[in-house]
Amino acid sequence: MISSLPGEETYVRARVHRGGVMFETYSTNRMTGDPSSLGSRTIAQVLAGDVPTLVPPDLLAEIQDEVRDRPPDDGPNALAPDGYTRLGRAVIDGDRAEVTRLIAAGADLDDDGAHFLDTPLMLALRGRRVEIMQELLAAGADPSKVDLEHGFGGLPGPHLAFIKPLVDAGAPVTGGVIVKAVNYKDRECLELFYAKKPYVRTALKKLIAAVRSIGEANDAIDHGARESADEMYASAPEKVRHAWLISPVELGQMFRHLEMTMSEGKFDTSRWYELVEQFEAVL
């Protein structure tokens, strides 16, 4: 459900879930780019009108009509007042006995309640609750619903103990989490990722080579060798294109951005050099 705010190029979107509603805003009339979260609310909160102030009355009424006749859930999948499922709340609290009880009672192992993407496994990752994570995986929780990148980002190292069980169970290894591991200089996790996707190491080496080739062209300009620089610039895009075509999605997007930057005549590689130095330290 989407509603525009009067006189502004801002849209409010509501995503209705079994356990609640997530509210987001977009600040573009083409509905592109990343949304900004306004937070989530349980069904009871929505029916009481307790929603973010930016939610227009017409959108609130539409949502209330949709959720009003939903029967309350008092079973193992019932929501706590904060919008987490009972299982999710037990994971957050580190209550291993309650987690075991709810699994035996048939709780949905992948239900994120009113908090989109915060599945019990994701909550276990964020809380570094390895034993609970392993119990959820053994009970059949879906590792593909875990975003390793976001779970990785807010946690101090070492990370391998709580990243490896998820990767071994099938959690997706994306370019984004590889970059996170690079940023944290976590060689153990990188070796785990390389073992799952050996071509990633090759793709990173190609990114380094592409950035270096642009840097050499910049250096040539600095020394007055414009003709030599033009020749280097002419060959650099092809090196970048070849690299991003064989890389994982997120890394491919990075290569693509570098290629577009070059095609627009913007050859400031300072931030790329910073990233390259991080990559070279762990390859």
N, C-alpha and C positions, 0 to 999 in steps of 0.2 A: 504494500500500500504506500502510495506516494502523495504528498501534498506540498504545494509551493507556498512560500511565505509572501504576502502582498508587498509589491514594490521592490522585491529583492530577487536576485538570481540564486536563491537558496531553496533547497528542497529538503523536506523531512521524509524519511522513509521508515516504515515500521515493518519489521519481520516477525510474524506471529509464529511462535513455537508452541509445542504441546504444553510446556511449562511456563511460558511467559512471552514477553514481547521485547525485542531489541529495537532501540530507536537510534537513527543515524541521520546526519545531515550531509548534503552535497552543496558545494559553493560554485557550481557551474551550470549553465542552462543546457549543456549537452550531456549532463550526467556522466561525465568521465572523471577519472582520477580516483583517488582513495577517499572513502567516506570518513567523516569524523563521528565517533561514537558519542551519543548522548546518554548512554547507559541502558540497562535493562530493568524491566519491572515484572513482577509476578502477575498472574491473572487477577488475583484479588486486588492488587494495587491499581491495576488498570481500571477495574470496575469501580473502584473508589475514587477515580479521577486523579490518583497520585502518579503523574507522569511528568517528564521534563517540561519546563515552561515554554519551550519552542514548539511543542506539539500543538497544532491548530485544533480548535474545537471540532471542526468537521471530521478531521482524521481520527480524533479520539472517539467520536461517536461511532464512526465506522468500525473501529477496532472493538469497541465495547459490544456492538451488535454481533460481531463474529464470535466473541469468546463468552458471551453471557450464558449460553445454554450448555457450556461444557461442564460435565459432572465433576465434582471434586474427586481427587485421587488420594485416598488415605492408605494406599498400599506401600510397598517398598520403593515405588518410584515417586512418592509424594514429594513436594517441594518444601524446603525449609523457608522461613520468612525472608531470607536473604536471596532467594531465587535459585539456590543450589539444590540438587536432589539430595535425598537422605544419604545416598552413597557418596556423592560428591562432598557433602559436609563431613562425613566420617573420614574421608581421605584427607581433607584439609586439617582436621583435628588430629590426624594420626591415630585414630581409634581402630586398631587392627581387628579387635574382636567384633566391633560393629560392622566393619567391612566384610568380614567372613560371614556374619549373620545375614547381611543384606544380600550377598551373593547367593547364599543358600536359599533365601526367600524369593529369588527370581528377579532381583533388581536389574534394570537395563544397564549394562556395563558401559554403554557408549552415549548415554543420555547427558547432554550438557545443561539441562534445565533451562533457566532463563538467561544463562550466560553462554552465548554462542561460542563454540569451539573449546570451552572449558570442560572437556570430558573428564571422567575420573582418572584416566591415564595421564591426561595433560596436567591435572592437578597434582598427581603423584610425582610427575617430573619436576614441576615447579617447586614442590615441597621437598624434593630429594628423598622421597620415601621409597627406597629401593625395594624393600620387602613387600610393601603394598603393591607396588608396580608389578612385581613378579607374580603376586597372587592374582591380580587382575588379568595379566597376560595368560596365566595358566587356566583361568576360568573362561577365556575366550574373548577378552576385550580386543577391539580392532586397533592394531598399531598404526594403520594407515591414516587414522584420524588424529594422530599426534603431529604437531608442528614443532619439530626439533629446533628450528631456528629461534622461535619465540621462547621456548622453554630453556634453551641454551643461554639466551642473551642476558638474563638477569641473575645468573648463577656464578659464583666464584669457582675456580678450579680446585682440584682436578675434576674433570667431567666424565671420564670414561666409565666409572662404576654405574652411573645412571643413564648414560647415553647408549652403552653397548647392549643392554638387554632389549631396548626398543629397536635398535638397528638390526640385531640378530632376529628379532621377531617380525621384521618387515617394515618398520617405519621408514618413510621415504627420505632418502639422502638427497637433498636439493642443493643447488648451487649456493643458496642463501645460507644454509647451515655450514657449508664448507668455508664460506667467507667468515662466518662467525668464529669457527675454529681457528682460522688464520689470525683474526683479530686478537683472539685470546692466546695465540702462540701455543695452542694445545696440540702438540705433535702426536700424542697417543690417539686422540680422536681422529686426526687427519689420516693417520696410518690405517685406522679402521675404515674410514670413508674410502680411501684409495683402494683398499682390499675389496670393497663392494663395487667400486666403479673405477677400475684402473685407468681409464682414459681421462679421468679428471686431472691427474698429475700432468699428462701431456697437454691438456687444454690450458692449464695454468702456465706452463712453460711457454706456450705459444703467445699467451697474453703478454707475458714478460717481454718476449722478443718483439712483439708489435709495438709496445710502448717504448722500448729501447730504440727502435728504428725511428720513431717520431722524435724522440729526444735527440738523436744524432742529427736529424734534419734541423732541429732548432739550434743546435750547437753550430751547425754550418752557417746558418743565418747570422748568428752572433759574431762569427768570424768573417763575415762579408762574402761567403761563398754561396751566393744565391742560386747559381745554376746547379751546383751540387745538391743544394737543399731541395730544389724543385724535383730533381730526379729521385731523391729519397722519398719525398711526399707522394710521388706518383706510384711508387711500389708499396708504400706502407698500407694503404687501404686494402689491397689484395691480401696482405698478410693477416690483417685483422679479420677480414671476411672469412678467410679459410679457417681461422681459429674459432670464430663464434659459431660457424656452421656445425662443428663437431663437438661442441661443448654442451653441458646440461643447460636447461632452460634459463635459470637465473644468470649463470655465467655467460650464456649466449646473449642475454640482454645487455650485459656489461660490455661485451665486445661490440655489440651493435651500437650502443651509445658512443663508444669510442670512435667507431667508423663515422657516425653522423657528425660528431664533433669535428672530425678532420674535414669532412665534406663541406662543412659550413665555414671553413677557414679559421677555426679557433684551435690553436695548437698549444694552448697552455696545458702542459702535462704534469703540473706540480702535484695535483691530488692523485694522479695515476702513478707517479713515481712513489708516492707514499705507500700506496697499495702494493705496488710491485716489490718494494723493499720488505713489506710484511710477508709476501708470498715467498720471496727468495730465502727468508729466514727459516722457513719450515718445509721447503721442498726437499 
